[in-house]
Amino acid sequence: MSEDVITPATPTPKRMKLRYAGTCSRCGAPLEAGELADYDRTSRTVACVACPARRALPERAETTAAPRHALTPDLPPELEVVDGTAGGSAAREFDRRHDARQQRVQAAHPKIGKFLLAVFDDPQSTTAWATGAVGEQQLGGMLAAIAGPTVRVLHDRRIPRSTANIDHLVVCPTGVYVIDAKRYLDKRPELRVEGGLIRPRQELLLVGGRDRTKLVDGMNKQLGLVRAALADQPDVPVRGVLCFVGADWPIFGGSFIVQGVSVVWPKKLKASLLEPGPLDPGQIADLQWQLHEAFPRQKDAASRPT
């Protein structure tokens, strides 16, 4: 008795305007950025709209196993699933301030400078950078543990024409997450809502009883920049997250949304990043590269504390 053989359907190429220059995989003609072309997500190749589609050849399995962009060398290369160093800018700024203070004190007090440095610690404005670096590094370790083809991470990204930085960018099946790591040891983040009847409703972020709404304002600025960088992909969700490391969270509940920004702890964030969604590994890799170009790695420039 013969058996019917079911042949998998050949994926339909997506017709789109190219974000990068490329080469037609069918005729070899150059394709300019912004030109309409067919993009095959399976082989990661592009082709002229005018070129006839080639018949799939199942017996040549090595064609689909070719390296990413092997047939289109002008397309962007693929980054590692984790790119950048978590907490790098904050650690460098702490070292810079710490060393500068030591030089100032020893220059001003040649005889007792070493004694003064041993007795008096760095000011809070300096130690805050070390605290922030530890929080980013701890969260970076969690992100590295779950990173893979469907969870791609960018650490410590430079915002062009600014001294500020973005702690973490994560691309996963449910979209893009802009994540700011905060380390307020044993202090509880809370949502306070004021107004609503006579005066306008206002959402505030409290941490340890103190108003820290400026953290939300900073995150919303970052979200605006990231959404502008992905303006050609309006269907991709972009979410802002303030992730508090080492905070005093209640046993039940605890996470909340303030002015559109999620306030969570690392384990709660991890669960969100691992949820299934519409983005496939190819789309996730492309988004990671697009964000990498818009927000390159930090090098020697230090970011501004928040």
N, C-alpha and C positions, 0 to 999 in steps of 0.2 A: 504494500500500500504506500503510495507516495504521500509526502508531507508538503504542505504549502509553506513556502519560504516568504516571510514578511520582511521586506526591505525597509529599513528606517527612512523616513522622509528626509530629504536634503534640506537643511535650514535655509530659509530665505534671507538673502543679504539685506541689510538695512540701508536704505538710501538716505544720505545725510550730507550736510556740508562739512568738509574736513576741517578739523581744528589745526592739523599739521600738514605740511607738504608730504607727498608720498609718490609711489611709483605704481602704475597699473600692473597687477599681477597677471593680466591676460596679454597685453600688447607691449608692456614695458615703457609706455609713455609717462612722462612726469605729470604729476597732479599737484596743483597749487593749493595752499591753505585757503579755505573758503569756497573751493570748487565743489560742485555736487558730484558725489561718487557713491558706489555701492561698497558697503563695509561688511565683510564676512567675519562674524565673531568667532566662528569655529577655528579658522586658519589664521585669523587676525591679519587679513590682507584687504587691500582696497583695489577697486577696478573702475575703469571708465564706465559711465552710464551707457555710452554708445557701443561698448564691446559686448558681443553675445556671451551669455553665461556658458561656462564650460560644463560638460557632462561630468558628473561625479564618477570617480574611478575607485570602487571599493577595494580592488585588488592591490592598489598602491597605498597601503596604510602609512608608509613613511611620509606621504604628503601632509597628512594631518598631524604628524608627530614632529614636524619641523619646528625649530625654535621660534619663539615669538618674533614677529616682524622679519623673519628670514627672507621673505620675498619682497618686503617693502622696507629697505634699510633706512629710509628717511623718516619713518614713523618713530615716535619716542621709545626709548628702551624701557624695560620694565625694572622698577625699583625693587629692592629687597622688601619683604613684607613689613619690616620695621626699619624706618629710615630716620637718622638723627639720634641725638643723645638726650635723654630725658634729664632735665634740670641743669643742662650744660651752662646756659647763660647765667642762671642764678648763682651757680657755684663759682663761675669766673668773676662775677661782680663781688661776691663775698671776699674772694681772695684779693681782688684789687683794692677794696676798701680796707681790709685788714692790714695788708702790706703798707698802704699809704699812711694809715694811722701810726704804725710802728715807726716808719721813717720820720714822720712829723714829731712824734714824742721824743725820739732819740736825738733828733736835731735840736729841739728846743731845750732838752735837759740831758746833756751829754753824760753827766755823772750818775744821775738817778733814773735815767730813761728806762733801763731794763727792769728796775725795781717797780716803777709805776705801771709798766705793761703787765708785770706779773701779778700786781695787786688788783688792778682795775680791768674789768672785761671790756670787750668791744661794746659800743653803744647799741641800743636796740635797732637803730636804723641800719646797722651793719649785720647784726646777727639774724635779722629777719630774712636776709638773703640766704643764709645757710639753712634756716628752717624751711624756707620755700623750696630750696633745692632738694632737701630730703623728701618732702611731700611729693614732688614731681618724680623723683627717682623711685619711690615706693609704688606710685601709681603706674609708672612706666614698666616696672617689673610685672605687674598684673597684666598689662596690655601685651607685653612680650610673650607671656605664657599662653595667651589665646590667639595670638597673631597667626595668620595663614592666608591662603588664597582668598578667603571670604572675609577676613578681618585684617585690613592693612592700616598701618600706623605711621604717622609723621610726628616726630618729637621736635619741640623747640624751634618753631618756625619764625622767621623774620618777617615783620610787616614792612613792606617797602615804604621809604620816606618817613620812617618812624623809629623811635628807640624802643618801642614796645614789642612784645613777642606773643605768639600763641603757644601755650604749653603743649597741647596735644591735638592732632587731627586724626580722626579714625573714620575709615570708610568700611562699611559693612553692608549686608543685604538690605537693611532698612533705611540706608541713607548715609549722610555725613554727620559726624558728631564733632562739635567744637568743644573741647574739654579744658577747663581751667582747674588745676589741682590746688587745693587749699589745705593747710595743716594748722588747725586750731585745736591743740591737744585738750581733750576733756571739756570742750565747750560745745554747747548744743545749738545747732542751726534751727531757727524757727521762722515761721511766716506770721507777720502781723498785718492785719487789714484795718485801715483807718478810713473814716469818712463813709460816704455812700448815700446819705440822705441830704443834708444841707450842703456839705462840701463834697468835691469829687472823691471817688473811691481811690485809695492808694495802697499798693502792696509794698511792704517793707521786708527786708531780710535782716533778721537779728542773729547775732552769733555771740553766745555767752551774755545775752541781754543788751549788747551794744549794736547800734545801727550800722550794718555793713552793706547797705543797699548799693553803695558805689561799686561793689563787686558785680552786681547785676548789670549796672550801667556799662561797665567795662566789657562784660560778655556780650551785651547787645551790640556794642560797637564792632566787636570781632565778628559777630554773626552777619552784620551788614557787609563787611568786607568779604567774607567767604561767599555769601550769596551773590555778590557782585562778580566775584571771580568765576562763579558757575552760572552766570546769567544765560549762557547758551543751553543750559539744561535745567529749565524751570521745574521739571517734574521730579527732580531729585530732592528729597527732604533734607533740610539742614537744621540740626537741633543744637541748642546750647546747653551745656552741663557744667555746673559747679560741683566738683567732687571733693568732699571734705574727708581728709585722711586723719584718723585718730580722734575724731570728734566724739562727743557724748550723745550717741543716738539712742532713742527709746527702744524698748524691747519690741513693741508693736508699732507699725506705721513708721512715721518719721520723715520719709521723703515727701517733697512737695514741689509745686511749680510756682515761681514768683516772676511776674512780668514776662511769662513765656519761657523762662529758663528753669530747667530741672535742677533740683538740689538733692544730691544723693550721696551714698557712700560707695566705696569701690566694688563690693560684692553686688550691690544693686545695679551699678553701671555695667558690670560684666554680664549680667543676665540680659540687659537690654541689647548689648552689642552682639550677643549670640542668637538673638531671635531671628527666625526665617523672614525673608523679604523678597522683593521682586528683582533686586540687582544680582546679576550673575558675576562669577569671578572676573570675566573679561571687562565688564563695566566697572567693577570695583578697582581693577588695576589701572584702567584709563583715568578714572577720577582721582586716584592717588597721584598719578603723574601730573594731571592738570593742576592739582593743588600744590604739588611740589614746585611747579613753575611759577605759580602765583605767590607762594610763600616759601622761599628757599630756606635752606638750613642756616641756622645761626653760626657765625664764625667767631670773630673776636669782639663784635659789638655786643654790649650788655643791654638787656632789656630793662624796662622801667618797672619797679615793684608795684603791685596792686594790693 
